[in-house]
Amino acid sequence: MSHQRLRTMLWVLVAIAAIGGIFLALQRPSSDSSQQLATIGGPFTLTGSDGKPFQSSRLNGEPAAIFFGFTHCPDVCPTTLARLVKLRRQLGQGDAALSIVFVTVDPERDGPAEVGSYASLFGAPVVGLTGSAADIERVKKLFGVFSQKVDQPGGEYSVDHTATVFLMDRNGQFVATLSPEEGDGVALEKLKRLG
């Protein structure tokens, strides 16, 4: 099996595991379904590309798509962010129709300048966020996100991570996920329902 095919299969498994984890979290017995949905996401403060604190409350008032990745990612991250930009354009309501948020899972290499430069590559507004390792871990825990360093030859490393996009409504409440396997038509319908 080729290295590229193995890598693709690993990404698919990570996405399936993340979706399964979210499904299980939502299946916990509770008399209040809104309480179940509240288990994903929550208020957070990270560092924006300008080096200043960025509070998640700044996203309130418009729907948001939150994606966790890293700037050295060769495939899943740029593909996902480019797809989100394309889907936002297809909504036909301008950039305010959806905030696209990129949160690094590699704060060791991705400081404010790096996430800012990376976010600017997509030709449309993308919010790039970073923070200390502890800050990133707290936010990952809020969203049930997995990430793990994978050593590579020459002292380099990659990062395996959850490839799911988290869709939040205008009030910052979790609504749904987008996975890489879903077609654009299904994804667009989910974005339209965010309102």
C-alpha positions as CSV (number, residue, x, y, z in Angstrom):
1,M,0.0,0.0,0.0
2,S,1.3,3.4,-0.9
3,H,2.2,6.0,1.7
4,Q,-0.3,8.4,0.3
5,R,-3.1,5.9,0.4
6,L,-2.2,4.8,3.9
7,R,-2.2,8.5,5.0
8,T,-5.7,9.0,3.4
9,M,-7.1,6.0,5.1
10,L,-5.7,7.3,8.5
11,W,-7.4,10.6,7.9
12,V,-10.7,8.9,7.2
13,L,-10.3,6.8,10.4
14,V,-9.6,9.9,12.4
15,A,-12.8,11.6,10.9
16,I,-14.9,8.5,11.6
17,A,-13.6,8.3,15.2
18,A,-14.4,12.0,15.8
19,I,-17.9,11.6,14.4
20,G,-18.4,8.5,16.4
21,G,-17.3,10.4,19.6
22,I,-19.7,13.2,18.9
23,F,-22.5,10.8,18.2
24,L,-21.9,9.0,21.5
25,A,-21.7,12.3,23.4
26,L,-25.0,13.3,21.9
27,Q,-26.6,9.9,22.8
28,R,-26.0,10.2,26.6
29,P,-29.3,10.0,28.4
30,S,-30.7,13.4,29.3
31,S,-34.1,14.8,29.7
32,D,-33.0,18.0,27.9
33,S,-31.7,17.6,24.3
34,S,-30.4,21.2,24.3
35,Q,-28.2,20.2,27.3
36,Q,-26.7,17.4,25.2
37,L,-25.8,19.8,22.4
38,A,-24.2,22.1,24.9
39,T,-21.6,19.5,25.6
40,I,-19.8,20.5,22.4
41,G,-18.2,23.9,22.3
42,G,-18.3,26.7,24.8
43,P,-16.7,30.0,25.5
44,F,-13.0,30.3,24.9
45,T,-10.2,32.8,24.6
46,L,-7.3,32.2,22.2
47,T,-4.8,34.5,20.5
48,G,-5.6,36.1,17.1
49,S,-3.3,36.7,14.3
50,D,-2.7,40.2,15.6
51,G,-1.3,38.8,18.8
52,K,-4.3,40.0,20.8
53,P,-6.8,37.9,22.8
54,F,-9.7,36.6,20.7
55,Q,-12.8,35.7,22.7
56,S,-15.3,33.3,21.1
57,S,-18.1,35.8,21.9
58,R,-16.8,37.9,19.0
59,L,-18.3,35.2,16.7
60,N,-21.8,35.7,18.2
61,G,-24.3,37.2,15.8
62,E,-23.4,35.1,12.8
63,P,-22.9,31.4,12.2
64,A,-19.4,30.0,12.4
65,A,-17.6,27.0,11.0
66,I,-14.7,26.0,13.3
67,F,-11.9,23.8,12.1
68,F,-8.8,22.5,13.9
69,G,-5.7,21.9,11.9
70,F,-2.1,23.1,11.5
71,T,-0.3,25.3,8.9
72,H,2.2,22.6,7.9
73,C,-0.6,20.2,6.9
74,P,-0.1,19.0,3.3
75,D,-3.6,18.1,2.4
76,V,-6.7,17.9,4.7
77,C,-6.3,21.4,6.2
78,P,-5.9,23.5,3.0
79,T,-8.6,21.4,1.3
80,T,-11.1,21.9,4.1
81,L,-10.5,25.6,4.4
82,A,-10.7,26.1,0.7
83,R,-13.9,24.1,0.6
84,L,-15.5,26.2,3.4
85,V,-14.6,29.4,1.5
86,K,-16.2,28.0,-1.6
87,L,-19.4,26.9,0.3
88,R,-19.6,30.3,1.9
89,R,-19.6,31.9,-1.5
90,Q,-22.3,29.5,-2.7
91,L,-24.5,30.8,0.1
92,G,-24.6,34.0,-1.8
93,Q,-24.8,36.3,1.2
94,G,-21.2,37.6,1.3
95,D,-18.5,36.9,3.9
96,A,-20.8,37.8,6.8
97,A,-23.0,34.7,6.1
98,L,-20.4,32.5,7.9
99,S,-17.3,33.0,10.0
100,I,-14.6,30.5,9.1
101,V,-12.3,29.9,12.1
102,F,-9.0,28.0,11.9
103,V,-7.6,26.9,15.3
104,T,-4.1,25.4,15.2
105,V,-3.4,22.2,17.0
106,D,0.4,22.9,16.6
107,P,1.1,25.9,18.7
108,E,4.7,25.0,18.8
109,R,5.1,26.1,15.2
110,D,2.0,28.1,14.6
111,G,2.2,31.5,16.4
112,P,0.0,34.5,15.6
113,A,2.0,35.5,12.4
114,E,1.9,31.9,11.1
115,V,-1.8,31.4,11.5
116,G,-2.4,34.9,10.1
117,S,-0.3,34.2,7.0
118,Y,-2.0,30.8,6.5
119,A,-5.5,32.2,6.9
120,S,-4.7,34.9,4.3
121,L,-3.9,32.2,1.6
122,F,-7.5,31.4,1.0
123,G,-8.5,34.7,-0.7
124,A,-11.3,35.4,1.7
125,P,-11.7,36.2,5.5
126,V,-10.6,33.3,7.7
127,V,-10.0,33.8,11.4
128,G,-6.7,32.2,12.4
129,L,-6.3,31.4,16.1
130,T,-3.4,30.1,18.3
131,G,-2.4,30.1,21.9
132,S,-0.3,28.4,24.5
133,A,-0.2,24.6,24.5
134,A,-2.5,24.7,27.6
135,D,-4.9,27.1,25.9
136,I,-5.1,24.9,22.8
137,E,-5.7,21.8,24.9
138,R,-8.6,23.5,26.8
139,V,-10.3,24.4,23.5
140,K,-9.7,20.9,22.0
141,K,-11.4,19.4,25.1
142,L,-14.4,21.7,24.6
143,F,-14.9,20.4,21.1
144,G,-13.8,16.8,21.7
145,V,-10.9,17.2,19.2
146,F,-8.1,14.7,18.9
147,S,-4.5,15.6,17.8
148,Q,-1.2,13.9,18.2
149,K,2.3,14.5,16.9
150,V,3.7,12.0,14.5
151,D,7.5,11.9,14.1
152,Q,8.9,12.0,10.6
153,P,12.4,11.4,9.2
154,G,14.9,14.2,9.7
155,G,13.5,15.4,13.0
156,E,10.4,16.8,11.4
157,Y,6.8,15.9,12.6
158,S,3.3,16.0,11.3
159,V,0.1,16.1,13.4
160,D,-2.8,13.7,13.1
161,H,-6.0,15.4,14.1
162,T,-9.7,15.5,13.9
163,A,-10.8,16.5,10.4
164,T,-14.4,17.5,11.4
165,V,-15.7,21.0,11.0
166,F,-17.9,22.2,13.8
167,L,-20.9,24.3,12.8
168,M,-22.2,26.8,15.4
169,D,-25.3,29.0,15.2
170,R,-25.5,32.8,15.7
171,N,-25.6,32.3,19.5
172,G,-22.4,30.2,19.6
173,Q,-24.3,26.9,20.1
174,F,-23.2,23.7,18.4
175,V,-25.6,22.6,15.7
176,A,-23.9,20.0,13.4
177,T,-20.7,18.8,11.9
178,L,-19.3,18.6,8.4
179,S,-17.1,15.7,7.4
180,P,-14.7,15.4,4.5
181,E,-16.8,12.6,3.1
182,E,-20.0,14.6,2.8
183,G,-20.8,16.0,-0.6
184,D,-21.0,19.8,-1.1
185,G,-24.8,19.6,-1.6
186,V,-25.3,18.1,1.9
187,A,-22.8,20.5,3.4
188,L,-24.5,23.5,1.8
189,E,-27.9,22.5,3.2
190,K,-26.4,22.3,6.7
191,L,-24.9,25.7,6.3
192,K,-28.2,27.2,5.1
193,R,-29.9,25.8,8.2
194,L,-27.6,27.7,10.4
195,G,-29.6,30.8,9.4
